[in-house]
Amino acid sequence: MPGGGIWLLDVRPAALIRDADAVKFAAAREVAVICGWRHSVVVGLRPHVYSVLDGPSSQRHPMKDPLSLQPELMALAGQGEMQFGALVQATRCEVVARANAKHLLWHRRLATDLGSPLVDSSMVWSASARGQS
């Protein structure tokens, strides 16, 4: 975590948590405290997270770039933070650039705020420009 903090996360769908699990969570919390960690039980994701991850994950597989749009996208993003829509519109082929930009987001070459759905007004930047590569 930022600042060097460590979290122990119990991740389980809410429907699978039973009364007996309270003891297990309490034991895990005590172990975390002894180790100087923080503890939390995660029972699901905020609704928008699925839509944020869905777009880029659709482009997670290896892809060919015969139009060399990925270097073009990285050069544009390297100039500074810009809106996702403006980034892809600034290329030679917006439709193909959109898929390539999502691929770059998934592979952490481009970055965005995952706290909101990915839309044309979402700000994106080069991950290496902020030391996140």
FENFEN-V514719 format. One line per field, one symbol per residue. phi: phi as a letter, one per 40 degrees, with the letter a starting at -180 (. if undefined). burial: I if it has 16 or more other ideal C-beta (glycine too) atoms within 10 Angstrom, else O. A space follows every 10 residues. Layout:
phi=???
burial=???
//
This chain:
phi=.dggcbbbbc baddcccbdc cdcccccccc cccdcgbbba bbbibcdccc ccccccccbc cdbcbccfcc ccccccccch cacdcccccc ccadcccccc cccccccfcb bacccadcbd cccbaccccb gbc
burial=OOOOOOOOOI OOOOOOOOOO OOOOOOOIIO OIOOOOOOIO IOOOOOOOOO OIIOIIOOIO OOOOOOOOII OIIIOIIOOO OOOIIOIIOI IOOOOOIIII IIIIIIIOII IIOOOOOIOO OIOIIIIOIO OOO
//
